[in-house]
Amino acid sequence: MRLYAITDRKLFSSREALLQCVALWAEHAVDYVQIREKGLGADEMAALATEIVQTVRKAGTHTRVLLNGPAEIAAATGCDGIHLPSGMPDGAIAEVCSRMQTDLREPVISVSCHAIGELQRARDEGASLALFAPIFEKRLPEGKISGQGLQALAAACTAAAPLPVFALGGVDEHNAQACIDAGAVGIAAIRLFTADGWRHLL
């Protein structure tokens, strides 16, 4: 089972606490860390991305760092790639590739998808992987978000093949295996990775 951790600094008491958690993810070889920090200015985002990349590199594992933000900042801070939202503009993946590709590596490009058509488009345009969401019902302050369910996940994984699909949305240590059984290569989450439950998935 591949693991994809998504950051949210608001869930931590301090920046140091966030970085300590990132270090733990990297030490346990979580496959991807997505920096998803809305509300930060470019300088603040670059500073945080630099710290996270440095923290991950110290672990010496295969963990890849993706930035939910501008390709220029991702490239300048040493990130391994970019996460793109659903409804991305035409040519977005090709543009990221041209801005981030070097002689040594190709950027990892992750895309959020909520429908089979979006998954197929991400695959056809060259994405490295996709997050399909939401799988399970989520409770948010503004109300509930209904999940699409495991059958929809299975259909999505089949339609998107060979693009790797990660299950996102209400995924926890109790239902993660069901997502894998449905065809996902791994699971993605925010809150799951801020507690100890994710370690049971290793």
N, C-alpha and C positions, 0 to 999 in steps of 0.2 A: 504494500500500500504506500503510495507516494503522498507526501504531506506538503501543504501549501499554507503557510502562516501569513496573515494579513495584520499589519500593525494598526493600532489606534492609541495614540499617546494619551488620550483622555481617560483611558482605563488604568493608567499607572499613576502612582503618587509623584513620580519625578522622571526626568529624562534618564537619570542613572538607572532607575528601576526598569524602564523600557529597554535600555541597552543590555542590562543583565539578562532580561528575558530573551532578547535576540541572541545573546551569546549562548544561552542554553539551547535554543533551537539549533544553532549552528553546530554546537558540540555533539548534538544527537543526530546530526545530518538530516535535518528537515530539508526537503528538496528545494523549496522556494520560500523566500521572504519577500512579500510585496509591501513596499512603503506606501501606505495610503493615508496621507495626512492632509486632509482638506483644511483650508484656512491659513496655510502658511504662505508667506511671501517667498519669492524666488531665492533670496539669500538664506532665509531660515530653512527652506527645504533643502538647499544645497548643503548646508552645514549638517543637518540631520542625516541626509543620505550619506555624506562622507563618513560620519561616525558609525553608521550602521554597516556600511561596506567594510570599514576597517575592523569592526568587531567580528564580522563574519569571516573575514580573511584570516584573522588570528587563529580561528578554530582549525583551519587547514582541511576542511571537509569539502564536499561537492556542492554545498548550499549555494544557490544562485539568488542574487538580489535584483528585484524588479522595481522600477519606480512608476507609481501612478502619477505621472507628471510629464513635463516637457523632455523630449529626447536630448536636448542640449544639456540639461542638468544631469540626466542619467549618464551621458557620455563623460561629462566633466568630472563626475564624482566616482567613476569606476563601476557603476552598476552594470549588471550583465544583460539588462534589457528593460523593456517597457511593458506596462499593463495598459491596455486600451479599453475604453468603455463600450458598451453596446451602442449601436447606432453611430459607429465611427464613420468619419467622412471617407469618401472614395479616395483610394490611394494612400490611406494612413499607414498601412503596414509597409508599403514600399518606401514611403518617406522615412519612417523610422529606420529601416534597413540602410538606407543611403546615408543617414546621419550618424549611425552608430557602428556600422560594420568596419572592422579593421582587418589587417592581414592575418591577425592571430585568431579571430573569432567572429562568429555571426551573432547578432543580438537575439536574445530570447524574447519572443513576443507573445504575451498572454492577452486574451480577449474575453470580456464578459459577454455572455450570450443568454438569451431568455427564450429562444425559439429555434427550431431546426434550421430554418432558413439562415439565421444569423450564424449558426455553427458551420453550415456549409460554405457560406461566404468567407468566414474566417479561414477555413481550411483552404479554399481555392485561392485566396489572396496571400497565403504563405505564413499564417500564424503558426507558432510553435506548439501552442496548447490553448485550451479554452476552459473557462469556468462556466458551468451551466447552473442557473439558479432561477428561483429558489426551489429547492427540493422538498423541504418540509416547512410547515407553518412556522412563522416567526412572530413573536410578540414584541411590538415596538411601542414607545410612549404614545405615538399617534394612532395605534390600533394594530390589528393583526394583518399579516400578509400571508395569503394562502399559498401553500406549497404546490408544486406541479406533480409531485409524487414519484415513486420509483419506476412506474411503468413509463412515464414521460422521460425519465432519465435513461432508461434502457433504449427507448426509441431514438433518443437524441444521440446516444453513443454509437448506435448502429448507423445512423444516417451520417454522422460526422467522420466515420472511420476513413483513413487511419489517424485522424487528428486526435491526440490524447485529450480526454475530457475529465475535468475535476468536478466533483459535486460540491455545491455551495448553497448555504441557506438552511439554517436549523440543524446542521450536521453536528453530531456529538460522538462521544466514544461509544455510545450504545447503538447508534444506527449507522455508523461509518461502514461496517462490514457489509450491510445491506446495499449500500451504494456501490461498493466494489463488485458485489454479486450481480448488480444490475448492469455492469459494464464500465463503470468509471475506473480510471487508472489510479485515482487518489481522491482525497478530500481537501477542501479549502475552508478556512474559517477564521474568524477574528477571536471571539470570546473563548472558544475551545482551547486556544493556544495560550491564553493568559492564566489558565489554571493547570492542575496536574493531570487532568483526564487524558490529554493527548499522549502522554507517555505510555499509556496502555496500548496504543496503536503501533508502537515501535516493534 
